[in-house]
Amino acid sequence: MLMWKTLTLILFLVSLSILPCIAQGDYVSPTLIDKQFIEDNEINSGTLNSIHSDVRPMSNARLLQSVETITTQDKFPNLLLYQNLSCNYLPLCKEDSLSSTIKSKSILRYFFTHPPHLFAVSGQDYQLAIDPMLEEMVGKSDHSVLLTNKRGLSIKGHLKEKLFFSASVTETQEVVPEYVQEYVNLYNALPGAGFLKRYDSRFFKSESAYDYLSSEGGVSYHTGKHIDVSLGHGRHFIGYGVRSLFLSDDSAPYFYLRLNSYFWKINYQNIFAELTPESKFETTDHLLDKKYLAAHYLSINILKNWSLGLFESVVFSRKNQFELQYLNPLILYRSVEQSIGSPDNAMIGLQSQLILWKKIKLYGQLLLDEFVLKELVFENKNWWANKYGIQAGVLYSSAFGIKQWDLQMEYNTVRPYTYSFRDSLANYSHYHQALAHPLGANFKELILKSRFNYKRLQSDFGLFFINKGLDDRNSNYGGNILKSHLSRVSDYCNFTAQGIAQTIMFTQLNFQFRLWQSIYLTTECAVRNENLKQILANEKKDWWLKAGIRWNIQPMYRIF
């Protein structure tokens, strides 16, 4: 452990002295609204951004610069979306009439000087922004009252346009729906949360109430026009779709060292992360075991409307140290893993996107965990170790000529035992939560989505059809990635969604109204129908309706 931390510090300090830096913005994860704007901008122009928006978080200023090379501000489909992007970079922020009125008041003149930030200062060689974070939601399900009470603070800025920093901390009390409670019972974890404890409230008496603290942040150094170095605690997403089979931001945050290289039409990213195979829920205080992730992703814009991406990762565990051979940023991890005795869980992936007619984007992913060509192609007896996942999707921008209305269809399927390993240390998880698709493995999923923006109002409708195979008490059918694949039910005749057949139809409708700056009034309603074919009294139906306010916080939707 000491060796890993020392090496990380050395790498970071060395990077600070490589080259002089140019002015860039901090790394941010775009909001759902901004993500739609980025996608629409690419599709409607027929030109992919040089920033490679399939990798998140991304440099805000690089993104802004990339977008401006495609089109000008007055051609953006929604000026508010442009302002949301630009105001993460303080010199571009502009006051609105309400901000000017507030500024004229003697007591409040120090606030909202750089909207939408509550407090911000900007000088020749520094920037600092401080914002509150708030999510207050209350609702009703068919089983209980629902509650989300989240408060926090975020800080971000830079020093001399060289060193960029950001940090956020939130405390949350939450009463979750019944199906999320079943997830907690099964995996001893809550999606998106690390340290977790039960929440006892005088007002909301529920066994599905939890309290958790979450903190994310880091520092980034831009060594020049081509290389960024980041050290932090957070999450990543690699992909074009609603889901990712490579790496998603549904799990708890983790410590990472990230290298991002930009040159020509290429973006190359390295991630080295420290994970844990345990869960800190209802356990005594102790040092959690460690495991590690090394991943790299190469994305290239082959044509102005076609990009290709190559992904590789390895999850491993060593006692008190990082495997130094995986620090090579350019080597093929699979070859290293084989050369040291094949003790680790290595995966490779391929993804691509294609823009057609300035209206449609086609995209997809192929993930290969393990496979033998003879068993997969020639004999094809559904061997257990042919572990792979496939994603295919289409996005129709400005559907039927209606601006800011997007339609999307996506299909995901992952074979049994994918992401799992022979022990609990090297499976593709963190804090008992999947690092890729939240459903884990052994499933098929069809997603239909509709997104529409009109001035300050945004709507998002989603329909999810899921077929997943569950385990019984004595058998491992390959859906729970935390279980060892050595306990599999059979070497052959394994098919996707085998086991206890679970069928889910998840319908969701969300509305957001932008009240002012980054303050939103929001409403969420959902219906979840579940059917278990091999079990009596097998049909469940959950519904819920929630409403409230959000300020500088993005919603977390747990759809599984």
N, C-alpha and C positions, 0 to 999 in steps of 0.2 A: 504494500500500500504506500509506504514512504517513497519507494522508488518511482511509482506511478505519479505521485503528486510532485515529486522533485522534477521529473522529466517534463511534466506538463508545464511547470513554472518556467523551466529553461526554454522550452519551445516558445512560450508566450513572450518572454523577455527578449529573446533573440529576434523575434519578428518585429519588435518595436524599433529596431535600429536598422532595418533593411533599407528602406527608401523613404524619401519625403512623401508626405500625404497630400492628397487633394481633398477639397471639401466634399463630404458625402453625408448622407443622413444615417440615422440609426437603423438597426435591423428591426423590422416590425412584421407582424402577421396581419395581412389585410383583413378588414372586416368582411362579413358576408356581402355587404353592399358594395364595398370597394372591389371585392373579388369579381362580382358580376360586371362591374364597370371595366375591369382589366380584360376580362374575357370578351365582352362586347366590343371593346376597342380593337382588340386583335382581329376578331372575326369580321367586323364591319369594314376594317381597312384592308383585310386580306393579307396582313403582314404580322408575323410573330414579333413580340417584343424581344429585344436583345438581352433583357434582364433574365429570361428563362423563368417565367412565372409558375412553372410546375414545382419549383423549390421554395418552400416557405419555412421560416421567415425569410424576408428578402430586404435588401437595402432600399429604404424608402426613397432616397435621393436618386439612386441609380434607376429605380423604377420610374420616377417622375421624369428623369432625363430621357429614358427610353421611350416613354409614351409621347413626349413632346416631339420626338423625331418622326413620329408617324403622322400626327395630326396636331392642329393648333387648338388652343383652349376654346375658342368660340365654336369649334366643331364637336366638342365633347357632348355626348347625349344628355348629360346631367351635370350642370355647373357645380352643384353641391358636392357631387362625388369627386370632382377635380379638387375642390377646396378641402375636402377631407384628406386627400392625399397630400396636397401641398402644405397644409397647416401642420403636418408633422415636421416640417422644415420651417422653422420660425420666421426667417426673413420674408417668406412668401405669404404669411398670414395677413388677412385684411379684416378690418373692423366692419361689422354691420351696424345698422342704426341703433339697435338695442344696446350693443356693446358701447357705442359712443355715449348713449344716455347714461349708462352705468358709470362709465369713466368720468363723466362730469360731476358725479357726486363726490363729495370730499372724502368720505370714508372708503368708498369702493373704487377710487380711481387707480388703485394699485392692482386691481384684478381685471381679468379679461383684456389685458393690453395686447395679447397675441391670441385672439380667438382661434380655436375653441378652448384654449388652456385657461384654467382658473387663475394660475399665477405663472408668469414667465418673464424671464429677463434675457436680453440678447445684446451682446457687445461685439466688438471687433474680433475677439478671439475666444468667445465662450457663448454658450446657450444653455439655458436651464428652464425646464417646464415641470410644474408640479400640479397634479390633478387628483381629485378624489375619485374613488371608484364605488359605485353603489348599484345594487340590484335588490329591489324589494318587490317580491311577487307573492300573491296569495291566491289560492284557488280551491277547487273541490273536485274530488274524484268519486267514483262509486263506492270507495272503501273508507276514505278519510279526507280530512282537510289537508291541503298541500301548502307548503311554505318554502320560500327562498329568502333568506336574510343575509345578504353579502355586503360587506363593507371593506374598503381598502384604500390604498394610496399608491400612486405611480409617480416615478421621477425619471426624467430622461434629459439628455443634453450632450454636449461635447466640450472639449477643451482644445483651443487653438486649432480646431478643425482637423484634429489628428486622432484623438482618443474619444470614442463615443461610448456612452453608458446608458443603461436603462435598468429600472428595478420596479417591481410591483409586489405588494403583499395584500392578501385578502383573507378575511375570516368569514366562514360561512356556517350558518345553521340551516338545515334543509330537511324537509319532510318529503320523501320520495314516493312515487307510485308503487303499487304492489309488485310489478314485474321487476323493477329495479331492486326491491328488497329481496326478491328471489335470487337475483344475481349476487347480491352481497352474501346471502346464505351459502351459495355454491362456491364462490371464489374468495370469500373473506376479504373483499375489497369493494370500493365504490369507484366506478369509472371516472377518471380525471382527478382523483384525490389520492394523496399519499397517506400521511398520518391521519387516522380516523378514529373517532370515538362516538359513542352514543350521546344523543342530546335529550336531556330531560327538561321539559318546559312546563310551566304552570298553566299555559294557555293551550298548548297543542299536545295532548296526550296521545302518543303514537309510538309503536315499536319500530317504525320506519323513519325515525328522526336521527339525524347525524350532525356532527360538528367537526369541521376540519379547517386547518390553516394551510394556505398555499402561497408560495413565494416563487417568483421567477425574476430573472435579471441576468445581467452580464455586461461585459465590456467588449468593444470591437475596435480594432485598429486597421485602418485602410493604408496598406503599405505603399500604395501607388494606384495607378489606373487599373491594375490587373489582379491584385491579391488582397483579400480581406482575412483577418484572423480574429476569431471570437472565442471567448471563454465565458461560460455562463451556466445557468440552470434553467431549463425550459424544455420545449418539445419541438418536433419537426414534422413536416408533411412533404412527401414526394409523390406527385401525381397530378393528373388533369381532372379527375372525376370527383364525385361525392365521397367515394371511399378510396383508400389506397391499399394495395396488397404489399407495398414495399415498407413504408413507414408513415404512420399517421399520428395526429395530435390528440387521440382519444385517451391515452394513458396518462399516468401521473408524470409530472416534470422530472427531469434527471440532469445530472451534471454532464457537461460536454465541452470538448474542444473542437472547434469547427474551422476548417480552412476553405475559403471560396476563391476560386480562380476564374477570371473572366479574360478571354482573349479571342479575337477573331469572332467566329460564330459559336464559340464554345463556352460552356459553364461547367467547371469541374469542382465538385464539393466532396470534402472528407469530413467525416464525423467520428470522433472517438468519445465514447460515453461510458459512464459508470452506472450500473443498474443494480438491482437487488432481486433475488429469487423469492424473497419473503414478503409478508404483509405485516404491517404494524397495527393490526386491529385486534383488540381484546387479547393482547399478549403483554407480558411483563417487559420492562425496559431492558434492552440489551443491544449490543452492536449487531446490526443486520449483516448477513452474509453479502458478499459482493460478487457480481459478475460484470462482464464488459461487452461492449458493442464496438466494432469497427466497421464502418460502412463508407463506400464511396459511390458517387453518382456522376456520370458523364452525360451531358446534354449538348446536342449540336443541332443548330438550325441548318439543315441540309439545303432547303430551299426557303424562300421567304414565307411560304405557307406550310412547310413540312418540317417537323423536328423528330429526332430520334434520341432515345435515352437508354443508357446501360447502367444497371444497378448491381452492386454486390455487397454483401454483408456477412459478418461472422459474429456469433455470440459464443462467449467462452468464459471459463472461470479458472483462475490460478490462485493459489494460496498466497495472499499478501503481495501480489505483484501483477502488473500488466504484461501480456505477452509482447515483448519488444518487437518481434518480427512483423506484427500487424501494424506497426507505426510507419512502415514504408508506404507513402501515399500513392504509389503508382503500381504496386505489385498486384498480381492476381491472388486474392485471398485463398481461393480453393487450392492452389498449388502449395501455398505455405502450410495450410491446414493438413494436407496430405503428407508433406515432408516432415512434419513433427509428430506423425502417428495418427492422424485423423481423430483427435479427441474433441473436436468442436463442431458447431452447427453452422455450416456455411450455406449461403443461398445466392443465386444470381437472378437477374430480371431484365426484361426488355420492355420498353414502352415507346409509344409514338403518338403523334397527333397530326392531323391534316385538316386544313381549312379549305372549304370548297365554296365557290360562288359568292364569297363574302357574306355568307348566310349560315353555313353549317360547319361545325367542327366534329370530326371523327377522332376518337381516341381509344387507347387500350393499353393493357398491361399483361405481361406473361411472367409469372414467377415460377422458378424451378428450385425446389428444396432438395429433393433427391430424385433420381430416375436412372433406369438402365434402359438403353435404347432397345435392346432385344426384348425385354419384358413389356415395354410400352408400345412398340410398333408391331413387332413380328408375332409374338405369342399372345400378347394382350389378354392376360388372364386376371386383370385388375389386381396386380401385385401391390402389396401394402406400401412399398417404398417408392412407388411412382407418385411422388408428392409434388403437386403443382397447383397453381391458381391462375385463373384467367379473368380479365376484365375487358368489356367492350362497351363503348358508349357513344352517344351522339348528342350534340347540343345545337339547337336551332335558335339563333339569335334574331331578335326583332321579328318574332314569328308572325307570318301572314301580313307583314308590312307594318305591324304595330310596334313602335319603338319602346324599348325597355321591357318587352315581354319575351321571356326566354322559356323554351320548352326543352326538357332534357330526359333522356332515357339511358339507363345504365344497367348492365348485367354483370354480376360477379359470381364466381363459383370457385371453391377451394376444396381439393380432395381431402379425404380423411388422413389424419396423422401429420398433415403439413404443419410446419412451424414447431412441432414437438421434437423431443430428443429422448435419448435413452435415460437421462437423468433430469432432475428438475432445475439444474443450474444453467444449462445451455438452451433451454427452450426460448422461443422468441417472445418474451414477456418481460414486464417490469412491474413490481409491486402487485403481482398476480393479475396483471392486466395486459391484454394483447398489444404488441407494439404496432401491428398492422391493422387488419380489419377487426372490429370489436366482436364479431361473431366467432372469431377463432378459425376453425376449420370444419370440414364436413358439412357444407351448406351450399345452397343455391339462392341467389337473391336478384330480384328485378326491381328497379327503382324508376318511378315516373315522377318528374318534378316540373312545377310551373312557378316562375318568378316574375313579378311585375312591379314596377316602380312608377309612381305618379306623383311628381313634385315631392312633398314631404312624406308620402305614404309608401310603404313597401309591404308587399305580400309574398308569402312563400307557401306553396302547397306541395306536399309530398305524399306519395303512395308507395309503400314498400311491401313487396311480396317475398316471404322468406320460407324456404324449406331447409330444415336442419335436422341432423340425426343426433339424438341425445343418448347418453349412456344409461344403462340400468345399474343396479347396485353392484353387480358382480362383473360387468363387462365394459371394456374400453372400445368404443366404436370409432374413436378418432376425432371427436368434436372438441374435447377439452384439451387444449394445448399444454396445460400444466401436467398432464399425466404422461408417464413414460410410454414410448411406443413399443417397449418390450412387453407390455401387457395387452397388446392388440388381440382382437378376437380371432384373427385368421391371417395367414400369409397371402392367400389369394381370395378372389371373389369379394373384394372390397369395392363398394360403389359409393358415390357421393350421396349424402343424406341417409346413410344406413343407420340402423339402430331404431330407437323409439322415434317415430316420425313426428316432428314438430312443424306445424304449419302456422305461419303468422301473417296477418294482414295489418299493417301499421299505417294509419291515415293521420296526417298532421296538417294543420292550417295555422299559420302565424301571421300576425299583422304588427307592423311597427310604424309609429308616427313620430317624425322628428319634431319634437316640441321646440327645441332651441339648441343650437350648437350640437354637442354630442349627447344630449338628453333625449331619451326616447320613451314614449308611452307604448307599451307592448301588450299583446294578447296572444295566448297560445291555447289551442284546443286540439285534442287528439283522441283517437279511438284505436285500441289495440285488441284484435281478435286472435286468440291462440287455440289451436286444436292439437291434441295428442292422441294419435289414432289407436295405440295399443293400451290405453288406460281408460277405465270406466270413469264416468263424470269428467270427461276429457276436455270440455269446452270452457274457456275463460274469456271474459270480456272486460276490458278496462277502458274507462273513459275519464278524461279530466279537462278542466278549463281553468286557466290561470291568467291573471292580469296584474300589471304593475308598472314599474318605472325602472329604467336602466340609465346609468350615467357612466360612460367610459368603460363599460363592460360588455363583452360579447356573450351571447347566450350559449349554453352548452346543451345540445340535444342528444339524449341517450336513446338511440334507436337500435334496438336489437330484439 
